[in-house]
């Protein structure tokens, strides 16, 4: 990694040994830093900046790459990671992506993920000893993220691993005796999607029996682990499949449904138990979900956040709530279609179903209008230009909040992809960069991580953009 350390040291007439003494490190370490053989940590960077009375930017010459691979900014790697793998999440980035960022910060740094999803950022911070906060509009995702950190932390700290194991054993004994008996599943599952044939009759009864069992568990933490085990296998055991969007299985896809849902559920419980055992010696740091919406203002955290790491919804028409409607239904987060609509309304306007009369009021951004007006002319679905206008208006609101929350020179690591509609390319990264700059941020880097293709073959990309809050610019 290139830096200006040697150049600045020589300009100040300081020897390697003198600098090593000032920094309280070895001479060989300073030599490695100057040659770029190891990274300059955020702590060391601050120390060097003070010694030379130089800015961090002058010292580094702005690092332009994070050396990421495509799998780092997808959930793929997390499918193999302890605890991360408990819930199959398509959107989001990996543990490695977050670790590459936070290791540059002191342990007292506060990390914020405004679109926390299934909790990759907050769980990775908890594993590595960092404080973290998050916001997330989807109540299912809030439940998943909280369980993976705070519930696991409570299980470990209160010596409840054996109690969890005993409860699993009791469940196995109980279901071996009674699972074959009939049950009135309408008592345990609300009627919202009964007519949609999302599950076989046997599996809907199995779900009801699982819910009946865990509803009687008195310990809140253990009950939450039983609930998370269920939602972790729901789509897998349904007539649906999550392939970008949630859709019905076709042909051979139906053969992938487990033959015995209860056995699959027990396997999931045991996976969770073993994962907790594997991390029992780690002192997990508590995470806090401070709210349900990145568009809201959180005054108590203003000027307290060191770094924001996030991947917001893409402006690509994906209905993020429909993709989790089975889990939202079975865990009773929704009981009516109006509940799902309300969640969409509160979220970033990123999908077609978010578009309604209620979004007509938005901040007009002239640099977005160029693309929105082009869509006005060609879009057969007139919701599309509204979607584009509302999406960037919502992103603008979040950057206003980012500026309030971050300390001076605090950074935002923003994972985002571009889009196209009716052949009109929407350069999302460029538009977000303009939004960031208009709200007092500097763009440090804009790196293509992987290339994608739209349905009509247009080349698209996924990028990580790094922004830094400027000092006294607003």
C-alpha positions as CSV (number, residue, x, y, z in Angstrom):
1,X,0.0,0.0,0.0
2,X,1.6,3.2,-1.1
3,X,2.0,6.1,1.4
4,X,4.0,9.2,1.9
5,X,5.6,8.2,5.3
6,X,9.2,8.0,4.1
7,X,8.9,11.3,2.1
8,X,7.5,13.1,5.1
9,X,10.0,11.6,7.6
10,X,13.0,12.7,5.4
11,X,11.5,16.2,4.9
12,X,11.4,16.5,8.7
13,X,15.0,15.2,9.1
14,X,13.9,12.3,11.4
15,X,15.7,9.0,11.3
16,X,14.0,5.6,11.4
17,X,15.2,5.0,14.9
18,X,14.0,8.4,16.1
19,X,10.6,7.8,14.6
20,X,10.4,4.3,16.1
21,X,11.1,5.8,19.5
22,X,8.5,8.4,19.1
23,X,5.9,5.8,18.0
24,X,7.1,3.3,20.6
25,X,7.5,0.6,17.9
26,X,10.5,-1.3,16.4
27,X,12.6,0.1,13.6
28,X,11.8,-2.9,11.4
29,X,8.1,-2.0,11.8
30,X,8.7,1.6,10.6
31,X,10.6,0.2,7.6
32,X,7.7,-2.2,6.7
33,X,5.3,0.7,6.9
34,X,7.4,2.8,4.6
35,X,7.8,0.0,2.1
36,X,4.0,-0.6,2.2
37,X,4.6,-4.2,3.4
38,X,1.9,-3.8,6.1
39,X,-1.0,-1.5,6.5
40,X,-0.9,1.7,8.6
41,X,-3.6,1.2,11.2
42,X,-6.0,4.1,12.0
43,X,-4.3,4.4,15.5
44,X,-0.8,4.6,14.0
45,X,-2.0,7.0,11.3
46,X,-3.3,9.4,14.0
47,X,-0.1,9.1,15.9
48,X,2.1,9.8,12.8
49,X,-0.2,12.8,11.9
50,X,0.4,14.3,15.3
51,X,4.2,13.8,15.2
52,X,4.5,15.4,11.8
53,X,1.7,17.9,12.2
54,X,0.4,16.5,9.0
55,X,-3.1,15.5,7.8
56,X,-4.0,11.9,7.5
57,X,-4.7,12.5,3.8
58,X,-1.2,13.9,3.2
59,X,0.2,10.9,5.0
60,X,-1.6,8.3,3.0
61,X,-2.1,10.1,-0.3
62,X,-5.6,8.6,0.0
63,X,-5.7,4.8,-0.3
64,X,-7.6,4.0,-3.4
65,X,-8.5,0.3,-3.0
66,X,-9.7,-2.1,-0.4
67,X,-8.5,-5.2,-2.3
68,X,-11.9,-6.8,-2.2
69,X,-13.3,-9.7,-4.2
70,X,-16.8,-10.1,-5.4
71,X,-17.7,-12.6,-2.7
72,X,-16.6,-10.1,0.0
73,X,-19.6,-7.9,-0.9
74,X,-22.2,-10.7,-1.1
75,X,-23.6,-12.9,1.6
76,X,-21.9,-16.0,0.1
77,X,-18.9,-16.2,2.5
78,X,-21.2,-15.9,5.5
79,X,-22.9,-19.2,4.6
80,X,-19.9,-20.9,6.1
81,X,-19.3,-18.6,9.1
82,X,-20.4,-19.6,12.6
83,X,-23.7,-17.7,13.6
84,X,-23.8,-15.7,10.4
85,X,-25.1,-18.8,8.7
86,X,-28.2,-19.2,10.9
87,X,-30.5,-17.2,8.5
88,X,-30.1,-17.5,4.7
89,X,-29.8,-13.9,3.5
90,X,-29.3,-13.0,-0.1
91,X,-28.7,-9.3,0.2
92,X,-25.7,-7.9,2.0
93,X,-21.9,-8.3,2.4
94,X,-19.6,-10.7,4.3
95,X,-17.9,-10.7,7.6
96,X,-14.6,-10.3,5.8
97,X,-15.7,-7.0,4.3
98,X,-16.5,-5.5,7.7
99,X,-13.3,-6.9,9.3
100,X,-11.2,-5.3,6.6
101,X,-12.6,-1.9,7.6
102,X,-12.9,-2.1,11.4
103,X,-9.4,-3.3,12.0
104,X,-8.2,0.1,11.0
105,X,-9.9,1.6,14.0
106,X,-9.3,1.6,17.8
107,X,-11.5,-0.7,19.9
108,X,-13.3,2.3,21.4
109,X,-14.7,3.2,17.9
110,X,-18.4,3.2,17.4
111,X,-19.7,1.5,14.2
112,X,-23.1,2.2,12.7
113,X,-25.0,0.3,10.0
114,X,-28.2,2.2,9.0
115,X,-29.4,-0.8,6.9
116,X,-28.4,-3.5,9.3
117,X,-30.3,-6.4,7.6
118,X,-29.5,-9.7,9.2
119,X,-26.7,-8.1,11.2
120,X,-23.4,-8.9,9.5
121,X,-21.9,-5.5,10.6
122,X,-23.1,-5.7,14.2
123,X,-22.2,-9.4,14.6
124,X,-18.8,-8.9,13.1
125,X,-18.2,-5.9,15.5
126,X,-19.4,-8.0,18.4
127,X,-17.0,-10.8,17.5
128,X,-14.1,-8.4,17.2
129,X,-14.7,-6.3,20.4
130,X,-16.2,-3.2,18.7
131,X,-19.3,-1.3,19.8
132,X,-22.0,-1.1,17.2
133,X,-25.4,0.4,16.6
134,X,-27.9,-0.3,13.8
135,X,-31.2,0.7,12.4
136,X,-33.4,-1.7,10.3
137,X,-37.0,-1.3,9.2
138,X,-37.8,-5.0,8.8
139,X,-38.9,-6.5,12.2
140,X,-37.8,-9.9,11.1
141,X,-34.3,-8.7,10.4
142,X,-34.2,-6.8,13.7
143,X,-35.1,-10.1,15.4
144,X,-32.4,-12.1,13.5
145,X,-29.7,-9.5,14.2
146,X,-30.5,-9.1,17.9
147,X,-30.7,-12.9,18.4
148,X,-27.3,-13.5,16.7
149,X,-25.6,-11.0,19.0
150,X,-27.4,-10.1,22.2
151,X,-29.3,-13.4,22.7
152,X,-26.1,-15.4,22.1
153,X,-24.2,-13.1,24.4
154,X,-26.8,-13.6,27.1
155,X,-26.8,-17.4,26.6
156,X,-23.0,-17.5,27.1
157,X,-22.7,-14.9,29.9
158,X,-25.4,-16.6,31.9
159,X,-24.2,-20.1,31.4
160,X,-27.3,-21.3,29.6
161,X,-25.7,-23.5,26.9
162,X,-26.5,-26.7,28.8
163,X,-30.0,-25.4,29.4
164,X,-30.4,-24.9,25.7
165,X,-29.1,-28.4,25.0
166,X,-31.5,-29.9,27.5
167,X,-34.4,-28.0,25.9
168,X,-33.4,-29.5,22.5
169,X,-33.3,-33.0,24.0
170,X,-36.8,-32.4,25.5
171,X,-38.1,-31.2,22.1
172,X,-36.8,-34.3,20.4
173,X,-38.4,-36.6,23.0
174,X,-41.7,-34.7,22.9
175,X,-41.9,-34.7,19.1
176,X,-41.0,-38.4,18.9
177,X,-44.1,-39.1,21.0
178,X,-46.6,-36.6,19.7
179,X,-45.6,-35.2,16.3
180,X,-47.7,-37.8,14.5
181,X,-50.8,-36.6,16.3
182,X,-53.2,-34.1,14.7
183,X,-53.3,-30.4,15.5
184,X,-55.5,-27.4,14.8
185,X,-52.9,-25.2,13.2
186,X,-55.2,-22.2,13.0
187,X,-54.6,-21.8,16.8
188,X,-50.9,-21.2,16.3
189,X,-50.7,-19.6,12.8
190,X,-52.6,-16.5,11.7
191,X,-54.8,-16.9,8.7
192,X,-53.1,-14.3,6.4
193,X,-51.7,-16.8,3.8
194,X,-53.6,-20.0,4.5
195,X,-55.1,-20.0,1.0
196,X,-51.8,-19.5,-0.9
197,X,-50.5,-23.0,-0.6
198,X,-47.0,-21.8,0.5
199,X,-46.5,-25.1,2.5
200,X,-47.7,-28.6,2.3
201,X,-50.4,-29.7,4.7
202,X,-47.9,-31.8,6.7
203,X,-45.3,-28.9,6.9
204,X,-47.9,-26.3,8.0
205,X,-48.9,-28.7,10.8
206,X,-45.2,-29.2,11.7
207,X,-44.8,-25.5,11.9
208,X,-47.8,-25.2,14.2
209,X,-46.4,-27.9,16.5
210,X,-43.0,-26.2,16.6
211,X,-44.7,-23.0,17.6
212,X,-46.8,-24.7,20.2
213,X,-43.7,-26.2,21.8
214,X,-41.6,-23.0,21.9
215,X,-44.5,-20.9,23.1
216,X,-44.3,-22.8,26.4
217,X,-40.5,-22.2,26.8
218,X,-40.2,-19.8,29.8
219,X,-36.6,-18.6,29.1
220,X,-36.8,-15.7,26.5
221,X,-33.3,-16.3,25.1
222,X,-33.9,-20.0,24.5
223,X,-37.3,-19.4,23.0
224,X,-35.7,-16.9,20.6
225,X,-33.2,-19.5,19.5
226,X,-36.0,-22.0,18.8
227,X,-37.8,-19.3,16.8
228,X,-34.7,-18.4,14.8
229,X,-34.2,-22.1,14.0
230,X,-37.6,-22.2,12.5
231,X,-37.3,-19.1,10.3
232,X,-33.9,-20.3,9.2
233,X,-35.4,-23.2,7.4
234,X,-38.9,-21.9,6.4
235,X,-38.3,-21.1,2.8
236,X,-36.2,-24.2,2.4
237,X,-39.2,-26.3,3.6
238,X,-41.8,-24.4,1.6
239,X,-43.2,-24.5,-2.0
240,X,-41.3,-21.3,-2.6
241,X,-37.7,-20.5,-3.4
242,X,-35.7,-17.3,-2.9
243,X,-33.9,-16.7,-6.2
244,X,-33.3,-13.0,-6.2
245,X,-37.1,-12.6,-5.5
246,X,-39.3,-15.1,-3.7
247,X,-41.2,-17.2,-6.2
248,X,-42.8,-20.6,-6.6
249,X,-40.7,-23.6,-7.2
250,X,-40.8,-25.2,-10.6
251,X,-40.1,-28.7,-11.8
252,X,-37.0,-30.3,-10.1
253,X,-36.9,-27.4,-7.6
254,X,-39.8,-29.1,-5.8
255,X,-37.7,-32.2,-5.2
256,X,-35.3,-30.1,-3.0
257,X,-37.9,-29.6,-0.3
258,X,-36.8,-31.7,2.8
259,X,-38.8,-34.9,3.2
260,X,-39.0,-34.5,7.0
261,X,-39.3,-30.9,8.1
262,X,-39.1,-31.8,11.8
263,X,-35.8,-33.6,11.3
264,X,-34.5,-30.6,9.4
265,X,-35.6,-28.4,12.3
266,X,-33.7,-30.5,14.8
267,X,-30.6,-30.3,12.6
268,X,-30.9,-26.5,12.6
269,X,-31.2,-26.4,16.4
270,X,-28.1,-28.6,16.8
271,X,-26.2,-26.4,14.3
272,X,-27.0,-23.3,16.4
273,X,-26.1,-25.1,19.6
274,X,-22.7,-26.2,18.2
275,X,-22.0,-22.7,16.8
276,X,-22.6,-21.2,20.3
277,X,-20.3,-23.8,21.8
278,X,-17.6,-22.8,19.3
279,X,-17.7,-19.1,20.4
280,X,-18.4,-19.5,24.1
281,X,-14.9,-18.3,25.0
282,X,-15.3,-15.1,23.0
283,X,-16.4,-12.0,24.9
284,X,-19.1,-10.7,22.5
285,X,-19.8,-7.0,22.7
286,X,-23.4,-5.9,23.0
287,X,-25.0,-4.3,19.9
288,X,-27.8,-1.8,20.0
289,X,-30.6,-1.4,17.5
290,X,-31.4,2.3,18.0
291,X,-34.3,2.6,15.7
292,X,-36.3,1.2,12.7
293,X,-35.5,3.8,10.0
294,X,-32.3,5.3,8.7
295,X,-34.4,8.3,7.5
296,X,-35.1,9.3,11.2
297,X,-32.9,11.6,13.2
298,X,-31.2,10.0,16.3
299,X,-30.1,13.0,18.3
300,X,-28.5,11.1,21.1
301,X,-25.9,9.6,18.8
302,X,-25.0,12.8,16.8
303,X,-21.2,13.4,16.4
304,X,-20.5,10.1,18.2
305,X,-20.1,7.6,15.3
306,X,-16.6,6.8,14.0
307,X,-17.5,4.8,10.9
308,X,-20.6,3.8,8.9
309,X,-20.6,0.5,7.0
310,X,-23.6,-0.3,5.0
311,X,-25.3,-1.6,1.9
312,X,-28.7,0.2,1.3
313,X,-31.5,-1.3,-0.8
314,X,-30.6,-1.0,-4.5
315,X,-32.9,0.9,-6.8
316,X,-33.7,-2.3,-8.8
317,X,-37.4,-3.0,-8.2
318,X,-36.7,-5.8,-5.6
319,X,-39.5,-6.0,-3.0
320,X,-37.4,-6.7,0.1
321,X,-40.4,-7.3,2.3
322,X,-42.2,-9.7,0.0
323,X,-38.9,-11.7,0.0
324,X,-39.3,-12.3,3.8
325,X,-43.1,-12.5,3.9
326,X,-43.2,-16.2,4.9
327,X,-41.0,-15.5,8.0
328,X,-42.8,-12.3,8.8
329,X,-46.1,-14.2,8.7
330,X,-45.0,-17.3,10.7
331,X,-43.4,-15.2,13.5
332,X,-46.6,-13.0,13.6
333,X,-44.9,-9.8,12.6
334,X,-47.7,-9.4,10.1
335,X,-51.3,-10.6,10.1
336,X,-52.7,-8.5,7.3
337,X,-51.5,-7.2,3.9
338,X,-51.8,-3.7,5.3
339,X,-48.9,-4.6,7.7
340,X,-46.7,-5.4,4.8
341,X,-47.6,-2.2,3.0
342,X,-46.8,-0.2,6.1
343,X,-43.3,-1.7,6.2
344,X,-42.7,-0.8,2.6
345,X,-44.0,2.8,3.1
346,X,-41.5,3.3,6.0
347,X,-38.5,1.9,4.0
348,X,-36.2,3.5,1.4
349,X,-38.2,3.7,-1.8
350,X,-36.3,1.0,-3.7
351,X,-39.0,-1.1,-5.4
352,X,-42.1,-0.7,-7.5
353,X,-44.4,-1.6,-4.7
354,X,-43.0,1.2,-2.6
355,X,-44.4,3.7,-5.2
356,X,-47.6,5.3,-4.1
357,X,-49.3,8.7,-3.9
358,X,-47.6,9.1,-0.5
359,X,-44.2,9.5,-2.2
360,X,-45.2,12.4,-4.4
361,X,-43.6,14.7,-1.8
362,X,-39.9,14.4,-2.1
363,X,-36.7,16.5,-2.4
364,X,-36.2,17.3,-6.0
365,X,-32.5,16.9,-7.0
366,X,-31.7,18.4,-10.4
367,X,-28.9,16.0,-11.2
368,X,-31.4,13.1,-10.7
369,X,-34.0,14.8,-12.9
370,X,-31.9,14.2,-16.1
371,X,-32.5,10.5,-15.7
372,X,-36.0,10.7,-14.3
373,X,-37.2,12.9,-17.2
374,X,-35.6,10.4,-19.7
375,X,-37.7,7.7,-18.0
376,X,-40.8,9.9,-18.1
377,X,-40.5,9.7,-21.9
378,X,-39.9,6.0,-22.3
379,X,-41.2,4.1,-19.3
380,X,-44.4,2.2,-19.9
381,X,-44.8,1.8,-16.1
382,X,-45.1,5.4,-14.9
383,X,-44.1,4.3,-11.4
384,X,-40.5,3.9,-12.5
385,X,-39.5,7.6,-12.8
386,X,-41.3,8.2,-9.5
387,X,-39.3,5.4,-8.0
388,X,-36.0,6.9,-9.1
389,X,-36.9,10.4,-7.8
390,X,-38.1,9.1,-4.5
391,X,-35.1,6.7,-4.0
392,X,-32.5,9.4,-4.3
393,X,-34.5,11.8,-2.2
394,X,-34.5,9.2,0.5
395,X,-30.8,8.6,0.1
396,X,-30.3,12.4,0.5
397,X,-32.2,12.2,3.8
398,X,-29.9,9.4,5.0
399,X,-26.8,11.4,4.1
400,X,-28.1,14.4,6.1
401,X,-28.3,12.0,9.0
402,X,-24.9,10.5,8.4
403,X,-23.4,14.0,8.6
404,X,-25.1,14.6,11.9
405,X,-24.0,11.2,13.4
406,X,-20.4,11.1,12.3
407,X,-17.5,12.7,14.0
408,X,-15.3,15.0,12.0
409,X,-13.5,13.0,9.3
410,X,-15.7,10.0,10.1
411,X,-16.1,7.7,7.1
412,X,-18.9,6.0,5.2
413,X,-18.2,2.7,3.4
414,X,-21.1,2.4,1.0
415,X,-21.8,-0.8,-1.0
416,X,-24.1,0.0,-3.9
417,X,-24.9,-1.1,-7.5
418,X,-26.2,0.8,-10.5
419,X,-29.5,0.1,-12.4
420,X,-31.3,0.4,-15.7
421,X,-34.9,0.7,-16.7
422,X,-36.2,0.7,-20.3
423,X,-32.6,1.1,-21.5
424,X,-31.9,4.2,-19.4
425,X,-28.8,3.6,-17.3
426,X,-29.0,5.0,-13.8
427,X,-25.4,5.7,-12.6
428,X,-26.3,5.2,-9.0
429,X,-22.7,5.7,-7.7
430,X,-22.3,9.0,-9.4
431,X,-25.6,10.3,-8.2
432,X,-25.0,9.2,-4.6
433,X,-21.5,10.8,-4.8
434,X,-23.2,14.1,-5.7
435,X,-25.6,13.7,-2.9
436,X,-22.8,13.0,-0.5
437,X,-20.7,16.0,-1.6
438,X,-23.8,18.3,-1.4
439,X,-24.0,17.2,2.3
440,X,-20.4,17.9,3.3
441,X,-18.6,14.7,2.4
442,X,-15.5,14.1,0.4
443,X,-15.2,11.1,-1.9
444,X,-12.1,9.1,-1.0
445,X,-12.5,6.2,-3.4
446,X,-15.0,4.5,-5.8
447,X,-14.0,1.0,-6.6
448,X,-15.7,-1.6,-8.8
449,X,-15.9,-4.9,-6.9
450,X,-17.7,-7.0,-9.4
451,X,-19.6,-6.7,-12.7
452,X,-23.2,-7.7,-13.2
453,X,-25.7,-7.8,-16.1
454,X,-29.3,-6.6,-16.2
455,X,-32.0,-8.7,-17.8
456,X,-31.6,-7.0,-21.1
457,X,-27.8,-7.6,-21.1
458,X,-26.6,-4.1,-20.0
459,X,-23.3,-4.2,-18.1
460,X,-23.8,-3.1,-14.6
461,X,-21.4,-3.0,-11.6
462,X,-21.3,-3.3,-7.8
463,X,-19.1,-0.7,-6.1
464,X,-17.8,0.3,-2.7
465,X,-17.6,4.0,-2.3
466,X,-15.7,5.6,0.6
467,X,-16.8,9.0,1.8
468,X,-15.3,11.2,4.5
469,X,-17.1,13.9,6.5
470,X,-15.4,17.2,5.9
471,X,-14.5,19.5,8.7
472,X,-16.5,22.8,9.0
473,X,-18.0,22.4,5.5
474,X,-21.6,22.6,6.6
